[in-house]
Amino acid sequence: MGDKDTKLAVIAIVVEKEEGVRELNELLHGCSGYIIGRMGIPHRERGVSLISIAMDAPADVISALSGKLGRICGVSAKVAYSKLPES
């Protein structure tokens, strides 16, 4: 973490179907070395969970994770990158 060529980013995840939660957690576990924080908020009235993942990782790792998350049925993911210079 914090190496040269890494970026700070947040992945915003919306989980609309519980069926994808296990696969989502497996993907996040596979990138746990890059994750600096995670927050999940269940919205029980709507049956949706909102998750934010803070990462310090190479851009290709971040975009690959976001793409894999977005391919899970019932899961949407978007990335916001910090504008700070690379560390």
C-alpha positions as CSV (number, residue, x, y, z in Angstrom):
1,M,0.0,0.0,0.0
2,G,1.1,3.5,-0.7
3,D,3.7,2.3,-3.2
4,K,4.7,4.3,-6.2
5,D,2.1,4.0,-9.0
6,T,-0.8,3.4,-6.7
7,K,-4.0,5.5,-6.6
8,L,-6.5,6.3,-3.9
9,A,-10.0,5.5,-4.8
10,V,-13.4,4.7,-3.5
11,I,-15.6,2.0,-5.1
12,A,-19.4,2.7,-4.5
13,I,-21.3,-0.6,-4.6
14,V,-25.1,-1.1,-4.7
15,V,-26.3,-4.6,-3.9
16,E,-29.9,-5.2,-5.0
17,K,-30.0,-9.0,-4.9
18,E,-28.6,-11.0,-1.9
19,E,-27.6,-13.8,-4.2
20,G,-24.5,-11.9,-5.3
21,V,-23.2,-11.2,-1.7
22,R,-21.0,-14.3,-1.4
23,E,-19.2,-13.6,-4.7
24,L,-18.9,-10.0,-3.8
25,N,-17.2,-10.8,-0.5
26,E,-14.9,-13.3,-2.2
27,L,-13.7,-10.7,-4.6
28,L,-13.2,-8.1,-1.9
29,H,-11.3,-10.7,0.2
30,G,-9.0,-11.3,-2.8
31,C,-8.1,-7.6,-2.8
32,S,-7.9,-7.2,1.0
33,G,-4.2,-6.1,0.9
34,Y,-5.3,-3.0,-1.0
35,I,-8.4,-2.2,0.9
36,I,-7.9,0.5,3.6
37,G,-11.5,0.7,4.7
38,R,-15.0,-0.6,4.1
39,M,-18.4,0.6,5.1
40,G,-21.7,-1.2,4.5
41,I,-25.2,0.3,5.1
42,P,-28.2,-2.0,4.7
43,H,-31.4,-0.2,3.7
44,R,-33.9,-2.8,4.9
45,E,-37.0,-1.0,3.8
46,R,-35.9,-1.2,0.2
47,G,-33.9,-4.4,0.4
48,V,-30.8,-2.8,-0.8
49,S,-27.3,-2.5,0.6
50,L,-24.8,0.4,0.0
51,I,-21.1,-0.4,0.4
52,S,-18.1,1.9,0.0
53,I,-14.6,0.5,-0.4
54,A,-11.6,2.8,0.1
55,M,-8.5,1.5,-1.7
56,D,-4.8,2.3,-2.2
57,A,-3.9,0.2,-5.2
58,P,-2.6,0.2,-8.8
59,A,-5.2,1.6,-11.2
60,D,-5.5,-1.7,-13.0
61,V,-6.3,-3.5,-9.8
62,I,-9.0,-1.0,-8.9
63,S,-10.6,-1.0,-12.3
64,A,-10.5,-4.9,-12.6
65,L,-12.2,-5.2,-9.2
66,S,-14.9,-2.7,-10.2
67,G,-15.5,-4.5,-13.4
68,K,-15.8,-7.9,-11.8
69,L,-18.1,-6.5,-9.1
70,G,-20.3,-5.0,-11.8
71,R,-20.7,-8.3,-13.6
72,I,-22.3,-9.9,-10.5
73,C,-26.1,-10.2,-11.0
74,G,-27.8,-7.5,-8.9
75,V,-24.6,-5.6,-8.1
76,S,-23.6,-2.2,-9.5
77,A,-20.2,-0.6,-8.9
78,K,-18.6,2.8,-9.8
79,V,-15.1,4.2,-9.0
80,A,-14.1,7.7,-7.9
81,Y,-10.3,8.4,-8.0
82,S,-8.5,10.9,-5.9
83,K,-7.0,13.8,-7.9
84,L,-3.9,13.7,-5.7
85,P,-0.6,12.9,-7.5
86,E,0.4,9.3,-7.4
87,S,2.5,8.4,-4.3
